């Protein structure tokens, strides 16, 4: 998988996408199936992943109570494949209806959706992996654009320092971009350079000169 996908999978799960239900007197947190599919389409691309149900087992089909309701349960095993990487998940589904066929249909759909979510969960936080941590450290509230921008800038600043970059060099790059009439700022420029494989200040320097020829000596090396 490429770096962009890896970065998306490492992002925390936004709390507004988390739902809760009670089961056996215990509150359980989960993400809805439609959200898991939407996230998979967004992160992997609609043609970059697929799922299949490998096994479907009927574990219950009985009529109970004086209302004539059918209780049907299934276990499903699904496989989700993303860019050649396959993960399995087991899921459970139950259908309750006066019509036996509808009870089967409901149970099968729920079991397959649950199995798909469990398989997707293994890929990262956006698919619910963060919910399996009791502290839920990677479940965060939705942040504003200003907060997101600050997180982005702080991250780039840290990467810059880790490569041995100086604050004065960064300011020179920012100034050079402005003087050359480019709308991108130094933070976005450095982020793009990192995505293109630059790992050192020297490589970023040469990248700047190759893609932005109007940048004369964007910053002083050394």
SEZA-583503 format. One record per residue: residue number from 1; residue in one letter; x negated, y negated, z negated of N, C-alpha, C, O in turn. Coordinates in nm, 3 decimals. Each point is the difference from the previous one (the first is absolute). Example, Ala and Ser with C-alpha at 12.3 -4.5 7.8 and 13.67 -1.06 7.14 Angstrom:
2
REC,num,residu,nc1,nc2,nc3,cac1,cac2,cac3,cc1,cc2,cc3,oc1,oc2,oc3
REC,1,A,-1.319,0.569,-0.780,0.089,-0.119,0.000,-0.090,-0.120,0.000,-0.104,0.002,-0.066
REC,2,S,0.139,-0.107,0.138,-0.082,-0.119,-0.006,0.077,-0.109,-0.073,-0.051,-0.111,-0.017
END
This chain:
222
REC,num,residu,nc1,nc2,nc3,cac1,cac2,cac3,cc1,cc2,cc3,oc1,oc2,oc3
REC,1,X,-0.084,0.119,0.000,0.084,-0.119,0.000,-0.088,-0.125,0.000,-0.109,0.001,-0.056
REC,2,X,0.158,-0.107,0.119,-0.081,-0.121,0.006,0.008,-0.080,-0.129,0.081,0.030,-0.088
REC,3,X,-0.165,-0.131,0.078,-0.010,-0.079,-0.122,0.130,-0.073,-0.031,0.038,-0.014,-0.117
REC,4,X,0.030,-0.033,0.219,0.124,-0.074,-0.022,0.105,0.088,-0.067,0.068,-0.044,-0.093
REC,5,X,-0.055,0.168,0.139,0.095,0.092,-0.061,-0.043,0.034,-0.143,0.083,0.003,-0.091
REC,6,X,-0.213,0.021,0.073,-0.051,0.032,-0.134,0.028,-0.113,-0.098,0.037,0.024,-0.115
REC,7,X,-0.054,-0.148,0.160,0.026,-0.116,-0.086,0.148,-0.006,-0.038,0.033,-0.031,-0.115
REC,8,X,0.055,0.060,0.210,0.144,-0.001,-0.028,0.037,0.108,-0.102,0.082,-0.023,-0.088
REC,9,X,-0.144,0.140,0.100,0.031,0.111,-0.091,-0.051,-0.027,-0.141,0.052,0.057,-0.096
REC,10,X,-0.153,-0.141,0.084,-0.056,-0.032,-0.131,0.072,-0.116,-0.069,-0.026,-0.029,-0.117
REC,11,X,0.116,-0.037,0.189,0.073,-0.112,-0.061,0.096,0.052,-0.106,0.048,0.113,0.009
REC,12,X,-0.020,-0.195,-0.110,0.095,0.043,-0.104,0.142,0.007,0.053,0.031,-0.057,0.104
REC,13,X,0.053,0.127,-0.176,0.142,0.012,0.034,0.075,-0.118,-0.060,-0.013,-0.028,-0.120
REC,14,X,0.091,-0.042,0.201,0.076,-0.116,-0.046,0.122,0.048,-0.078,0.076,0.085,0.047
REC,15,X,-0.058,-0.139,-0.167,0.104,0.049,-0.092,0.141,-0.014,0.055,0.088,0.077,-0.039
REC,16,X,-0.064,-0.174,0.128,0.135,-0.017,0.055,0.040,0.118,0.088,0.119,0.017,0.031
REC,17,X,-0.215,0.065,0.010,0.029,0.117,0.083,0.021,0.126,-0.084,0.023,0.109,0.054
REC,18,X,-0.030,-0.123,-0.186,0.015,0.114,-0.091,0.143,0.004,-0.054,0.051,-0.101,-0.050
REC,19,X,0.013,0.217,0.060,0.134,0.019,-0.054,-0.008,0.095,-0.120,-0.101,0.068,-0.020
REC,20,X,0.208,-0.064,-0.058,0.002,0.088,-0.117,0.132,0.078,-0.005,0.105,-0.050,0.041
REC,21,X,-0.114,0.171,-0.092,0.120,0.081,-0.023,-0.022,0.083,-0.127,-0.113,0.021,-0.042
REC,22,X,0.222,0.025,-0.016,-0.009,0.083,-0.119,0.018,0.146,0.038,0.088,0.035,0.079
REC,23,X,-0.172,0.049,-0.137,0.010,0.143,0.025,-0.035,0.073,-0.129,-0.113,-0.008,-0.049
REC,24,X,0.209,0.080,-0.004,-0.022,0.071,-0.125,-0.030,-0.093,-0.116,-0.075,0.036,-0.091
REC,25,X,0.133,-0.156,0.095,-0.021,-0.097,-0.107,-0.131,-0.075,0.010,-0.035,-0.075,-0.090
REC,26,X,-0.039,0.095,0.201,-0.129,-0.067,0.020,0.010,-0.093,0.121,0.056,0.038,0.103
REC,27,X,-0.111,-0.157,-0.116,-0.002,-0.094,0.111,-0.116,0.034,0.094,-0.115,0.010,-0.043
REC,28,X,0.146,0.006,0.170,-0.100,0.032,0.100,-0.013,-0.114,0.100,0.101,-0.055,0.045
REC,29,X,-0.224,0.021,-0.010,-0.026,-0.103,0.101,-0.030,0.066,0.133,-0.066,0.104,0.005
REC,30,X,0.115,-0.164,0.104,-0.021,0.059,0.132,0.015,-0.107,0.107,0.049,-0.110,-0.027
REC,31,X,-0.092,0.143,0.149,0.027,-0.087,0.115,0.100,0.071,0.090,0.002,0.123,0.006
REC,32,X,0.080,-0.200,0.063,0.103,0.059,0.084,-0.060,0.053,0.130,-0.105,-0.046,0.045
REC,33,X,0.173,0.143,0.015,-0.051,0.064,0.121,-0.015,-0.098,0.115,-0.099,0.005,0.073
REC,34,X,0.197,-0.094,-0.056,-0.008,-0.094,0.112,-0.122,-0.091,-0.014,-0.062,-0.037,0.099
REC,35,X,0.029,0.002,-0.226,-0.116,-0.086,-0.023,-0.128,0.076,0.033,-0.092,-0.057,0.059
REC,36,X,0.084,0.185,-0.096,-0.119,0.080,0.030,-0.021,0.009,0.151,-0.113,-0.009,0.047
REC,37,X,0.221,0.028,0.028,-0.009,0.008,0.146,-0.042,-0.134,0.058,-0.084,-0.006,0.090
REC,38,X,0.143,-0.103,-0.141,-0.035,-0.133,0.048,-0.147,-0.032,-0.026,-0.066,-0.059,0.085
REC,39,X,0.015,0.097,-0.201,-0.141,-0.022,-0.033,-0.091,0.084,0.089,-0.105,-0.047,0.043
REC,40,X,0.145,0.171,-0.015,-0.080,0.085,0.087,-0.007,-0.059,0.141,-0.106,0.002,0.064
REC,41,X,0.219,-0.053,-0.015,0.000,-0.064,0.133,-0.086,-0.126,0.001,-0.069,-0.028,0.098
REC,42,X,0.072,-0.047,-0.208,-0.077,-0.124,-0.007,-0.150,0.028,-0.009,-0.079,-0.063,0.070
REC,43,X,0.040,0.155,-0.156,-0.141,0.025,-0.027,-0.065,0.086,0.109,-0.110,-0.030,0.046
REC,44,X,0.179,0.138,-0.006,-0.059,0.095,0.095,0.039,-0.029,0.145,-0.066,0.047,0.093
REC,45,X,0.173,-0.125,-0.073,0.054,-0.018,0.134,0.109,0.103,0.022,-0.012,0.115,-0.044
REC,46,X,0.120,-0.154,0.113,0.112,0.092,0.017,-0.039,0.127,0.075,0.066,0.103,-0.013
REC,47,X,-0.174,-0.110,0.093,-0.046,0.118,0.073,-0.127,0.059,-0.060,-0.066,0.084,0.062
REC,48,X,0.031,-0.127,-0.183,-0.125,0.045,-0.063,0.019,0.105,-0.107,-0.097,0.042,-0.064
REC,49,X,0.222,0.002,0.042,0.024,0.102,-0.102,0.125,0.080,0.038,0.083,-0.046,0.078
REC,50,X,-0.072,0.164,-0.135,0.123,0.077,0.018,0.015,0.097,-0.116,-0.095,0.028,-0.074
REC,51,X,0.217,0.022,0.060,0.028,0.095,-0.108,0.073,0.120,0.058,0.065,-0.009,0.105
REC,52,X,-0.077,0.122,-0.174,0.075,0.118,0.037,0.029,0.082,-0.125,-0.078,0.002,-0.094
REC,53,X,0.192,0.064,0.095,0.040,0.085,-0.111,-0.043,0.142,0.030,0.048,0.060,0.097
REC,54,X,-0.138,-0.005,-0.178,-0.054,0.134,0.023,0.080,0.109,-0.068,-0.002,0.116,0.043
REC,55,X,0.072,-0.152,-0.149,0.072,0.103,-0.076,0.123,-0.063,-0.064,-0.005,-0.113,-0.050
REC,56,X,0.115,0.186,0.051,0.124,-0.046,-0.060,0.066,0.119,-0.067,0.035,0.097,0.066
REC,57,X,-0.018,-0.106,-0.199,0.054,0.113,-0.075,0.127,-0.040,-0.073,0.002,-0.100,-0.072
REC,58,X,0.103,0.179,0.090,0.124,-0.020,-0.074,-0.016,0.062,-0.139,-0.029,0.119,-0.011
REC,59,X,0.047,-0.198,-0.093,-0.019,0.051,-0.136,0.130,0.003,-0.080,0.007,0.061,-0.107
REC,60,X,0.097,-0.127,0.160,0.129,0.001,-0.071,0.112,-0.031,0.098,-0.012,-0.088,0.085
REC,61,X,0.121,0.161,-0.098,0.122,-0.029,0.076,0.116,0.064,-0.076,0.032,0.116,0.022
REC,62,X,0.029,-0.192,-0.109,0.109,0.055,-0.081,0.109,-0.104,-0.024,-0.026,-0.121,-0.005
REC,63,X,0.144,0.170,-0.009,0.116,-0.085,-0.025,0.027,0.000,-0.149,0.015,0.106,-0.061
REC,64,X,-0.009,-0.225,0.002,0.017,-0.008,-0.145,0.109,-0.099,-0.036,0.030,-0.092,0.076
REC,65,X,0.028,0.111,-0.191,0.098,-0.094,-0.052,0.137,0.017,0.063,0.017,0.071,0.099
REC,66,X,0.081,-0.139,-0.158,0.138,0.013,0.047,0.030,-0.091,0.118,0.112,0.001,0.052
REC,67,X,-0.210,-0.081,-0.006,0.021,-0.088,0.114,-0.044,0.063,0.132,0.015,-0.059,0.106
REC,68,X,-0.067,0.179,-0.115,-0.039,0.071,0.122,-0.123,-0.057,0.068,-0.014,0.014,0.122
REC,69,X,-0.075,-0.077,-0.197,-0.121,-0.059,0.058,-0.108,0.105,0.023,-0.022,0.089,-0.082
REC,70,X,-0.045,-0.103,0.197,-0.113,0.086,0.030,-0.129,-0.069,-0.043,-0.021,-0.118,0.027
REC,71,X,-0.066,0.194,-0.094,-0.132,-0.048,-0.041,-0.104,0.077,0.081,-0.016,0.121,-0.015
REC,72,X,-0.054,-0.193,0.101,-0.098,0.062,0.088,-0.136,-0.065,-0.021,-0.010,-0.123,-0.006
REC,73,X,-0.095,0.204,-0.006,-0.135,-0.053,-0.021,-0.099,0.067,0.095,0.012,0.118,0.032
REC,74,X,-0.108,-0.198,0.012,-0.106,0.049,0.090,-0.136,-0.047,-0.049,-0.013,-0.105,-0.062
REC,75,X,-0.090,0.186,0.092,-0.139,-0.040,-0.012,-0.057,-0.012,0.141,0.027,0.085,0.085
REC,76,X,-0.104,-0.189,-0.061,-0.058,-0.021,0.133,-0.150,-0.024,-0.013,-0.047,-0.057,-0.098
REC,77,X,-0.027,0.102,0.200,-0.142,-0.031,0.010,-0.021,-0.077,0.130,0.031,0.050,0.108
REC,78,X,-0.085,-0.171,-0.120,-0.026,-0.083,0.118,-0.148,-0.028,0.015,-0.075,-0.003,-0.098
REC,79,X,0.033,-0.017,0.222,-0.138,-0.038,0.031,0.003,-0.133,0.072,0.072,-0.017,0.098
REC,80,X,-0.151,-0.077,-0.148,-0.016,-0.130,0.065,-0.141,-0.007,0.056,-0.097,0.024,-0.072
REC,81,X,0.086,-0.058,0.200,-0.131,-0.007,0.066,-0.025,-0.143,0.047,0.083,-0.059,0.068
REC,82,X,-0.199,0.006,-0.106,-0.039,-0.136,0.036,-0.141,0.004,0.058,-0.095,0.032,-0.071
REC,83,X,0.081,-0.064,0.199,-0.131,-0.003,0.066,-0.083,0.124,-0.030,-0.118,-0.009,-0.032
REC,84,X,0.182,0.125,0.041,-0.071,0.126,-0.018,-0.009,0.048,-0.143,-0.049,0.111,-0.024
REC,85,X,0.094,-0.191,-0.072,-0.002,0.039,-0.142,0.140,0.045,-0.040,0.095,-0.077,0.014
REC,86,X,-0.082,0.201,-0.063,0.130,0.055,-0.038,0.010,0.019,-0.150,-0.094,0.044,-0.065
REC,87,X,0.210,-0.080,0.011,0.027,0.017,-0.143,0.137,0.067,-0.018,0.093,-0.028,0.075
REC,88,X,-0.083,0.116,-0.174,0.125,0.071,-0.027,0.072,-0.059,-0.121,-0.063,-0.059,-0.088
REC,89,X,0.194,0.076,0.085,0.079,-0.043,-0.114,0.120,0.090,-0.018,0.062,0.042,0.098
REC,90,X,-0.027,-0.012,-0.224,0.119,0.080,-0.031,0.109,-0.094,-0.049,-0.027,-0.095,-0.073
REC,91,X,0.151,0.122,0.114,0.111,-0.085,-0.040,0.123,0.080,-0.035,0.017,0.114,0.042
REC,92,X,0.070,-0.177,-0.121,0.124,0.064,-0.045,0.118,-0.086,0.040,-0.007,-0.123,-0.005
REC,93,X,0.116,0.188,0.044,0.120,-0.074,0.034,0.125,0.073,-0.043,0.006,0.123,0.007
REC,94,X,0.094,-0.199,-0.051,0.125,0.060,-0.044,0.118,-0.071,0.064,0.003,-0.122,0.008
REC,95,X,0.094,0.199,0.038,0.121,-0.055,0.058,0.122,0.050,-0.076,0.010,0.118,-0.031
REC,96,X,0.083,-0.209,0.001,0.121,0.035,-0.073,0.119,-0.052,0.081,0.013,-0.120,0.024
REC,97,X,0.074,0.213,0.018,0.113,-0.041,0.083,0.107,0.110,0.000,-0.031,0.117,-0.024
REC,98,X,0.155,-0.155,0.050,0.105,0.101,0.013,-0.019,0.082,0.127,0.039,0.116,0.008
REC,99,X,-0.101,-0.181,0.093,-0.028,0.067,0.126,-0.138,0.065,-0.009,-0.100,-0.069,-0.021
REC,100,X,0.093,0.200,0.038,-0.127,0.073,-0.015,-0.103,-0.046,0.102,-0.118,-0.014,-0.033
REC,101,X,0.160,-0.010,0.157,-0.093,-0.044,0.104,-0.062,-0.134,-0.032,-0.121,-0.019,0.019
REC,102,X,0.202,-0.074,-0.069,-0.051,-0.132,-0.035,-0.096,0.008,-0.119,-0.098,-0.074,-0.006
REC,103,X,0.126,0.164,-0.087,-0.090,0.018,-0.114,-0.136,0.051,0.047,-0.104,-0.046,-0.049
REC,104,X,0.105,0.141,0.144,-0.126,0.050,0.056,-0.075,-0.113,0.072,-0.120,-0.016,-0.019
REC,105,X,0.191,-0.061,0.100,-0.063,-0.108,0.076,-0.066,-0.101,-0.093,-0.115,-0.040,0.022
REC,106,X,0.187,-0.001,-0.126,-0.053,-0.098,-0.094,-0.124,0.052,-0.072,-0.097,-0.073,-0.018
REC,107,X,0.101,0.200,-0.022,-0.112,0.058,-0.073,-0.123,0.013,0.088,-0.112,-0.027,-0.044
REC,108,X,0.131,0.068,0.170,-0.113,0.015,0.092,-0.066,-0.135,0.026,-0.123,-0.011,-0.005
REC,109,X,0.203,-0.091,0.033,-0.054,-0.132,0.028,-0.080,-0.053,-0.119,-0.108,-0.056,0.017
REC,110,X,0.163,0.073,-0.137,-0.069,-0.050,-0.120,-0.129,0.076,-0.024,-0.101,-0.061,-0.038
REC,111,X,0.102,0.192,0.059,-0.121,0.081,-0.022,-0.110,-0.039,0.098,-0.116,-0.013,-0.038
REC,112,X,0.153,-0.005,0.166,-0.099,-0.038,0.100,-0.057,-0.139,-0.027,-0.121,-0.022,0.015
REC,113,X,0.207,-0.071,-0.054,-0.048,-0.136,-0.029,-0.092,0.000,-0.121,-0.102,-0.069,-0.002
REC,114,X,0.139,0.147,-0.100,-0.082,0.006,-0.121,-0.136,0.062,0.030,-0.102,-0.046,-0.051
REC,115,X,0.100,0.150,0.134,-0.126,0.065,0.037,-0.088,-0.095,0.081,-0.122,-0.004,-0.020
REC,116,X,0.183,-0.072,0.111,-0.076,-0.096,0.081,-0.064,-0.106,-0.090,-0.117,-0.033,0.017
REC,117,X,0.194,-0.019,-0.113,-0.053,-0.104,-0.090,-0.116,0.054,-0.082,-0.099,-0.070,-0.023
REC,118,X,0.109,0.194,-0.022,-0.108,0.058,-0.081,-0.126,0.022,0.083,-0.112,-0.013,-0.050
REC,119,X,0.130,0.045,0.178,-0.116,0.014,0.088,-0.063,-0.136,0.027,-0.122,-0.014,-0.006
REC,120,X,0.205,-0.086,0.036,-0.051,-0.134,0.026,-0.066,-0.059,-0.124,-0.098,-0.074,0.010
REC,121,X,0.150,0.108,-0.128,-0.053,-0.053,-0.125,-0.149,0.025,-0.015,-0.071,-0.082,-0.058
REC,122,X,0.023,0.194,0.111,-0.141,0.034,-0.017,-0.092,-0.092,0.080,-0.121,0.000,-0.022
REC,123,X,0.177,-0.080,0.114,-0.083,-0.090,0.080,-0.035,-0.130,-0.073,-0.099,-0.064,0.034
REC,124,X,0.178,0.024,-0.134,-0.036,-0.122,-0.071,0.113,-0.068,-0.074,0.115,0.043,0.004
REC,125,X,-0.150,-0.152,-0.071,0.093,-0.073,-0.086,0.128,-0.046,0.068,0.106,0.013,-0.061
REC,126,X,-0.110,-0.066,0.184,0.124,-0.051,0.061,0.109,0.106,0.014,0.118,-0.034,0.015
REC,127,X,-0.157,0.163,-0.020,0.098,0.107,0.014,0.039,0.061,-0.135,0.065,0.105,-0.005
REC,128,X,-0.103,-0.171,-0.104,0.042,0.045,-0.132,-0.105,0.067,-0.085,0.029,0.039,-0.112
REC,129,X,-0.152,-0.024,0.163,-0.106,0.062,-0.079,-0.021,-0.076,-0.131,-0.030,0.060,-0.103
REC,130,X,0.045,-0.193,0.108,-0.022,-0.083,-0.119,0.096,0.035,-0.113,-0.030,-0.027,-0.116
REC,131,X,0.146,0.087,0.148,0.099,0.033,-0.102,-0.039,0.121,-0.083,0.056,0.023,-0.108
REC,132,X,-0.153,0.056,0.156,-0.043,0.119,-0.073,-0.100,-0.033,-0.110,-0.034,0.085,-0.081
REC,133,X,-0.014,-0.208,0.081,-0.086,-0.049,-0.109,0.091,-0.052,-0.110,0.080,-0.091,0.024
REC,134,X,-0.092,0.146,-0.144,0.090,-0.039,-0.109,-0.008,-0.149,-0.032,0.099,-0.060,-0.043
REC,135,X,-0.216,0.000,0.064,-0.014,-0.143,-0.028,0.053,-0.086,0.115,0.025,-0.119,-0.018
REC,136,X,-0.008,0.181,0.135,0.047,-0.070,0.121,-0.081,-0.128,0.024,0.054,-0.106,0.029
REC,137,X,-0.186,0.122,-0.041,-0.091,-0.114,0.017,0.003,-0.056,0.141,-0.030,-0.117,0.021
REC,138,X,0.066,0.202,0.076,0.004,-0.044,0.139,0.141,-0.028,0.050,0.027,0.005,0.120
REC,139,X,0.061,-0.035,-0.214,0.135,-0.048,0.035,0.005,-0.147,-0.040,-0.012,-0.032,-0.119
REC,140,X,0.028,-0.057,0.215,-0.008,-0.143,-0.028,0.124,-0.072,0.050,0.071,0.049,0.088
REC,141,X,-0.046,-0.164,-0.145,0.111,-0.081,0.047,-0.037,-0.063,0.134,-0.117,-0.019,0.031
REC,142,X,0.218,-0.014,0.047,-0.025,-0.060,0.130,-0.063,-0.137,-0.020,0.049,-0.081,-0.079
REC,143,X,-0.158,0.055,0.150,-0.072,-0.125,-0.020,0.036,-0.101,0.109,0.043,0.037,0.110
REC,144,X,-0.062,-0.163,-0.142,0.028,-0.106,0.097,-0.114,-0.008,0.102,-0.106,0.060,-0.019
REC,145,X,0.129,-0.133,0.127,-0.102,-0.017,0.103,-0.124,-0.067,-0.060,-0.113,0.035,0.034
REC,146,X,0.136,-0.133,-0.123,-0.113,-0.070,-0.063,-0.083,0.096,-0.084,-0.123,-0.005,0.002
REC,147,X,0.191,0.093,-0.075,-0.071,0.098,-0.082,-0.076,0.100,0.089,-0.113,0.038,-0.030
REC,148,X,0.177,0.003,0.138,-0.064,0.094,0.092,-0.124,-0.063,0.065,-0.103,0.065,0.015
REC,149,X,0.114,-0.193,0.022,-0.114,-0.070,0.061,-0.117,-0.006,-0.098,-0.115,0.017,0.039
REC,150,X,0.146,-0.043,-0.166,-0.106,-0.010,-0.101,-0.069,0.136,-0.019,-0.123,0.007,-0.011
REC,151,X,0.203,0.101,0.008,-0.058,0.133,-0.014,-0.091,0.030,0.118,-0.109,0.055,-0.017
REC,152,X,0.155,-0.092,0.139,-0.079,0.023,0.121,-0.132,-0.077,-0.005,-0.106,0.056,0.027
REC,153,X,0.113,-0.184,-0.063,-0.120,-0.083,-0.005,-0.098,0.050,-0.106,-0.121,0.003,0.022
REC,154,X,0.175,0.035,-0.138,-0.087,0.052,-0.107,-0.071,0.127,0.046,-0.118,0.020,-0.029
REC,155,X,0.192,0.066,0.101,-0.059,0.126,0.046,-0.113,-0.026,0.100,-0.105,0.065,-0.007
REC,156,X,0.126,-0.159,0.098,-0.104,-0.033,0.099,-0.121,-0.061,-0.069,-0.114,0.030,0.035
REC,157,X,0.139,-0.116,-0.135,-0.110,-0.063,-0.073,-0.086,0.105,-0.071,-0.122,-0.010,-0.002
REC,158,X,0.188,0.111,-0.055,-0.072,0.107,-0.069,-0.083,0.081,0.100,-0.116,0.031,-0.027
REC,159,X,0.174,0.002,0.141,-0.072,0.075,0.103,-0.121,-0.078,0.049,-0.108,0.055,0.021
REC,160,X,0.128,-0.187,-0.004,-0.109,-0.087,0.046,-0.117,0.004,-0.099,-0.116,0.013,0.040
REC,161,X,0.148,-0.024,-0.168,-0.106,0.002,-0.103,-0.068,0.137,-0.005,-0.121,0.008,-0.018
REC,162,X,0.199,0.098,0.033,-0.057,0.135,-0.005,-0.096,0.026,0.115,-0.089,0.084,-0.011
REC,163,X,0.106,-0.157,0.121,-0.092,0.014,0.113,-0.122,-0.091,-0.014,-0.088,-0.002,0.086
REC,164,X,0.083,-0.072,-0.195,-0.114,-0.089,-0.023,0.022,-0.140,0.055,-0.094,-0.079,0.007
REC,165,X,0.218,0.048,0.031,0.029,-0.132,0.054,0.000,-0.109,-0.105,0.033,0.024,-0.116
REC,166,X,-0.071,-0.144,0.159,-0.003,-0.115,-0.091,0.122,-0.089,0.023,0.049,-0.009,0.113
REC,167,X,0.002,-0.056,-0.219,0.113,-0.091,0.016,-0.030,-0.111,0.103,0.089,-0.041,0.074
REC,168,X,-0.215,-0.006,-0.071,-0.036,-0.107,0.094,0.013,0.049,0.145,0.039,-0.077,0.088
REC,169,X,-0.072,0.205,-0.063,0.014,0.056,0.133,0.148,0.004,0.041,0.036,-0.029,0.114
REC,170,X,0.046,0.066,-0.209,0.143,0.010,0.028,0.057,-0.138,0.035,0.081,-0.013,0.092
REC,171,X,-0.124,-0.088,-0.166,0.047,-0.136,0.028,-0.047,-0.046,0.138,0.073,-0.069,0.071
REC,172,X,-0.196,0.107,-0.035,-0.052,-0.036,0.132,0.081,0.066,0.111,0.027,-0.062,0.103
REC,173,X,0.012,0.188,-0.125,0.082,0.070,0.098,0.136,-0.068,0.014,0.049,-0.018,0.111
REC,174,X,0.010,-0.019,-0.224,0.129,-0.069,0.002,-0.010,-0.132,0.077,0.086,-0.031,0.082
REC,175,X,-0.190,-0.044,-0.109,-0.020,-0.129,0.069,-0.020,0.019,0.149,0.058,-0.073,0.080
REC,176,X,-0.140,0.172,-0.042,-0.028,0.026,0.141,0.126,0.039,0.075,0.020,-0.042,0.114
REC,177,X,0.065,0.122,-0.176,0.125,0.039,0.064,0.089,-0.121,0.025,0.060,-0.014,0.106
REC,178,X,-0.053,-0.073,-0.205,0.082,-0.121,0.014,-0.054,-0.091,0.110,0.076,-0.053,0.081
REC,179,X,-0.209,0.035,-0.080,-0.061,-0.089,0.100,0.014,0.056,0.141,0.006,-0.076,0.097
REC,180,X,-0.002,0.210,-0.085,0.015,0.063,0.130,0.146,0.002,0.046,0.031,0.044,0.111
REC,181,X,0.059,-0.092,-0.197,0.141,-0.010,0.037,0.078,0.128,-0.012,0.107,0.014,0.060
REC,182,X,-0.160,0.083,-0.137,0.071,0.127,-0.018,0.097,-0.010,-0.116,-0.030,-0.059,-0.104
REC,183,X,0.150,0.118,0.124,0.105,-0.009,-0.102,-0.020,0.098,-0.114,0.052,-0.021,-0.110
REC,184,X,-0.127,0.130,0.133,-0.022,0.097,-0.107,-0.096,-0.057,-0.104,-0.091,-0.076,0.033
REC,185,X,0.112,0.114,-0.158,-0.094,-0.044,-0.103,-0.107,0.107,-0.022,0.007,0.108,0.058
REC,186,X,-0.104,-0.139,-0.140,-0.112,0.092,-0.020,0.045,0.132,-0.062,-0.058,0.104,0.030
REC,187,X,0.160,-0.107,-0.115,0.048,0.122,-0.064,0.054,0.098,0.105,-0.035,0.118,0.000
REC,188,X,0.119,-0.169,0.090,0.056,0.085,0.106,-0.110,0.046,0.095,0.001,0.114,0.048
REC,189,X,-0.096,-0.204,-0.020,-0.109,0.034,0.092,-0.084,0.114,-0.057,-0.032,0.096,0.071
REC,190,X,-0.004,-0.106,-0.198,-0.081,0.104,-0.063,0.078,0.131,-0.008,-0.056,0.107,0.024
REC,191,X,0.185,-0.114,-0.055,0.082,0.120,-0.007,0.003,0.071,0.135,-0.010,0.122,0.006
REC,192,X,0.024,-0.198,0.102,0.001,0.059,0.133,-0.136,0.061,0.033,-0.007,0.107,0.060
REC,193,X,-0.100,-0.174,-0.100,-0.134,0.053,0.024,-0.019,0.133,-0.074,-0.060,0.092,0.054
REC,194,X,0.111,-0.083,-0.176,-0.011,0.124,-0.077,0.079,0.112,0.067,-0.045,0.115,0.004
REC,195,X,0.164,-0.148,0.049,0.080,0.099,0.070,-0.070,0.049,0.127,0.023,0.112,0.045
REC,196,X,-0.107,-0.198,0.013,-0.073,0.037,0.120,-0.128,0.079,-0.031,-0.075,0.037,0.091
REC,197,X,0.051,-0.011,-0.221,-0.112,0.084,-0.037,-0.121,-0.071,-0.057,-0.100,0.065,-0.029
REC,198,X,0.106,-0.196,0.013,-0.113,-0.073,-0.059,-0.014,0.037,-0.148,0.098,0.003,-0.074
REC,199,X,-0.221,0.023,0.032,-0.024,0.041,-0.138,-0.101,-0.088,-0.071,-0.019,0.015,-0.121
REC,200,X,-0.046,-0.105,0.192,-0.099,-0.088,-0.061,0.023,-0.143,0.046,0.071,-0.025,0.097
REC,201,X,-0.132,-0.069,-0.169,0.010,-0.142,0.037,-0.061,-0.021,0.139,0.053,-0.078,0.080
REC,202,X,-0.163,0.148,-0.051,-0.064,-0.013,0.131,0.093,0.044,0.113,0.006,-0.064,0.105
REC,203,X,0.065,0.174,-0.128,0.093,0.049,0.102,0.116,-0.097,0.021,0.045,-0.019,0.113
REC,204,X,0.002,-0.043,-0.220,0.107,-0.099,0.012,-0.051,-0.121,0.078,0.073,-0.059,0.080
REC,205,X,-0.197,0.021,-0.104,-0.062,-0.113,0.071,-0.001,0.028,0.151,0.043,-0.084,0.079
REC,206,X,-0.092,0.201,-0.041,-0.008,0.034,0.142,0.140,0.016,0.061,0.022,-0.032,0.116
REC,207,X,0.071,0.083,-0.197,0.138,0.012,0.047,0.057,-0.139,0.030,0.068,-0.020,0.101
REC,208,X,-0.095,-0.074,-0.190,0.048,-0.137,0.019,-0.053,-0.059,0.128,0.074,-0.065,0.074
REC,209,X,-0.201,0.086,-0.046,-0.062,-0.057,0.119,0.050,0.068,0.127,0.001,-0.061,0.107
REC,210,X,0.039,0.188,-0.119,0.043,0.072,0.121,0.144,-0.031,0.038,0.032,-0.009,0.119
REC,211,X,0.056,-0.007,-0.218,0.141,-0.022,0.032,0.040,-0.147,-0.004,0.103,-0.039,0.056
REC,212,X,-0.186,-0.042,-0.121,0.029,-0.144,-0.008,-0.125,-0.076,0.047,-0.072,-0.056,-0.083
REC,213,X,0.045,0.052,0.213,-0.123,-0.062,0.050,-0.014,-0.148,-0.035,-0.110,-0.054,0.001
REC,214,X,0.221,-0.010,-0.033,-0.008,-0.142,-0.035,-0.054,-0.022,-0.141,-0.031,-0.113,-0.038
REC,215,X,0.018,0.222,-0.039,-0.052,-0.012,-0.135,-0.152,-0.003,0.005,-0.065,0.103,0.017
REC,216,X,0.009,-0.220,-0.032,-0.146,-0.013,-0.002,-0.051,0.018,-0.142,0.031,-0.079,-0.089
REC,217,X,-0.110,0.187,0.067,-0.053,0.027,-0.133,0.109,-0.009,-0.108,-0.002,-0.091,-0.083
REC,218,X,0.098,0.184,0.084,0.111,-0.006,-0.093,-0.042,-0.004,-0.146,0.067,-0.062,-0.082
REC,219,X,-0.178,0.127,0.049,-0.055,-0.013,-0.134,-0.146,0.042,0.003,-0.042,0.074,0.089
REC,220,X,-0.033,-0.121,-0.185,-0.143,0.028,-0.004,-0.024,0.134,-0.070,0.046,0.022,-0.113
REC,221,X,-0.117,0.066,0.180,-0.031,0.128,-0.062,-0.116,-0.015,-0.098,-0.084,-0.089,0.014
REC,222,X,0.082,0.180,-0.113,-0.111,-0.002,-0.095,0.029,-0.088,-0.120,-0.084,-0.012,-0.089
END
